[in-house]
Amino acid sequence: MTRFDITDQPIEPAPLRTQLLSARAGAFASFEGWVRDHNEGQGVSGLHYEAYAELARVEGEKILDEALTRFDIVDARCVHRVGELAVGEMAVWVGVSAGHRDGAFAACRWIIDETKARVPIWKQERYLDGAQNWLHPQADRGAAKR
């Protein structure tokens, strides 16, 4: 079963969450990353994501495998969009089921951070003034922690 996916279609969280249901799970945590209308003082009109999909899936599966050994969780999923995304659209979804909330929260945070750091997905911001800029994943990761 694939737990990590790359898609050019809108992400539907409900079916993904259903895949994580288990009698062993007493907790569920998720993260949704959306396209916002600004970054570092500039108005953003949208984003374009590109990925080396085959390698991204392999590396994403490794991250989820590591999460299962690193944290006290039952299961996890992650889906990342590629292509053109408008402000307000979901770019990434992470879901984790666990026996208790601590494991679910910790694993969810770790999975999104590792996905941004390790998975070959590139983000180009489109600005209101017509300019475009490819963002470095490490720079974006640091901004996410502020």
N, C-alpha and C positions, 0 to 999 in steps of 0.2 A: 504494500500500500504506500502510495506517495504521500508524504506529510508536508513537503515543501513544494510550492509551485510558482511558476511565472505565468502570468496571463495578460492578454490584451483586452480582456473583458472586465466590466465592473465587478468588484468583489462583493459577494453575498455572504455576510457573516453567519446567518442562521444555519445553513446546511453545514458549514465548517464547525460551528459549535456543537451541532448534533453528533458529529463524528467523534467528539471528545467525551460524550456521555459514558459514564461507567458507574457500576455499583460501588467501585472502590473509591470514587471521587466524591469528596465533600466540598470541594471548592473549584472555582473556575475564575481565571483572570484573562483579560484580553487587552490588546492594544490596537488602536486604529490610528494610522498616520494619514492625515488629510493634506491636500494642497491648500496652503494659506495664501492670502493676498499680499503678503509683504515678506521681505527678508533683508536684514541689515539696512533698513531705511529706504529700500526701493520697493515700489509697487510691483507686484507680480501678477501677470495675467494668466499664467499656466506653467506647466512643466512638461518636459519630454523625457521619458525614461528609455534607456536602451540596456540590453543585457546580453551576455553570452549565455543564452538560455540553458544549454546542455551542462555547461560547467556550473552555472548558478544553481541548478537543481541538485547537482552532486554535492556542492559545497553546502547548500542549505540543508540537505539531508544529514551531512556530517554534523552541522551545528545542532540539529534536533536530536541526533543520536547522543552527542555530548551532553546536551541538557538532561536527557533521560538518566545519564549516569552521574551527573554533577549535582542534580537537585532531586528532592523527594517528590517526584511528580508521577502521574499516571500516563499522560500522553501530551502531545503538543502538535500544533500545525502552524504554518506560516505561508502566506500568499503575497506576492508582490506584483504590482501592475507594471506594464511597459507600454510605450506609446504616448500619445498626447493625452494629458489630463488637465481638466479645467479646475479653477479654484473651487474648493469644496468637495472635490472627488476624493475617494479613498485610494491611497497609493499603496498601503501595506496593511496587513492584518496578521496579528499573532494571537493565538489562543492556547491556553494551558489548563489542563485539569490536574488536580492533585488531591491528596487526602486532606490537606489543610491549606489555608490561605497563604501562609508564609512561603511555602514552596511554589505555589502558583504565581504569586507576585514576583518573587525573585527570579524564577525561570523566565517569565514573560519579559522582564526588563533585560535579562542577559541575552535572550534570543534576538530581540530587536537590535541591541547594541552590536552583537556579533554579526548579524546579517548586514548591517550597515558597514561594518569594518571589513568583512571577508568575502561577501558575495559580489561577483562581478556585475554590478548594476550601476549605470552612470546616469546622473541627473543633470538636465539642462534647464535652467530657469529662463522663462520668457518674461520680459519686463514690459510695463505699460508704455514706456517710451520707444518700444520696438527692438531694443537691444536683447541679446541672449548671452548666457554665460553657463559653461559647464562647471559644476561644483565638485570639488574634491571630497570624497567620502569622509576622510579623516577630519576635514574642516567642518563638515556637516555634523559629524558625530560629536565634536566638541561643543558646537552650538546647541545641540540637543540637551546637553547636561547643564546648561545655564538656567 
